[in-house]
């Protein structure tokens, strides 16, 4: 499984996870330290499939 965070222009910001997980449901937390407020895309690759999820980062002021 590979999870990459992309900015809205599809440039790689950072790799969230890269490795093997056993089958089943999983939760992965990641820190938004160093990220600007805005819209990001999580690109998830597992087996031969891809999934994308839109993420909104909005820090408390």
N, C-alpha and C positions, 0 to 999 in steps of 0.2 A: 504494500500500500504506500502511496506517495501523496502527500497533501502539500500543496504549494499555495501561498498567498500572492495574488497578483493585484496590481493597481488597476484603475479603470481603463488604462490604455494597454492592458495585458502584459505589462512588464513585471517580471518576477521581483517581489519584495523580499520574501524569505521562504524557506522550506519549513513547514510546521512539523511534518513527520515523514520519515522515510524508513520503512522496515516491514517486517512480517508480523501480522496479528492473527491469532486463531479465529476461526469462523465465529460469527455471533455479533451482537451489538457492542459498540464501543463509544466512549466519550473521550474527546481530546480537547483539553483547554490550551489556549495560547494567550500570551501577554501582548497587549497593544502598546507597550512602552516603545517610544520612538516612532510610532505611527501618527500621521496627521489625521485629523477628523476627515471623514469622507467615505466613499463607497469603494469596497474591495471585492475581489472574487476569490473564493476558495476553489481550487481545481483539485479534485480527488480522483486518483487513478487506482483502481483495484482490479486484479485479474486482467481482463482485456476490455474493461469498461471505464468510462469517464463520467464524472458528474461535476456540475458547477453549482456553487451556492453564492448568492450575493450577501455580503456582510457590510453593515453600516457601523463605522466607528465614530462614536460621539462621546468625548470625554466630559466629565462633570466640570463645571466652572464655578 
